[in-house]
């Protein structure tokens, strides 16, 4: 069920896995860890579609380092309700 809500999705990327945490807009305190997903286009697509079916706006943030291969997967799966922030540290 789609909620009129904004969530912030943090990804810690590695060559094989992405660790996922999600914080709701205005949330105070600890950010819940959702778990790890494979660093594959299909796994990222499923994550984006699952979260987009539950929330009206998704904001992704992750560090694009040497294993930042998640960027093309996310760009291919984001829709109108999604913003993508990439930190290149």
Secondary structure, DSSP 8 states (H G I E B T S, - for coil): --EEEEEEEEEEE-SSEEEEEEEETT--S--EEEEEEESSHHHHHHHHHHHHHHEEEEEEEEE-STT-THHHHHHHH--TTEEEEEE--
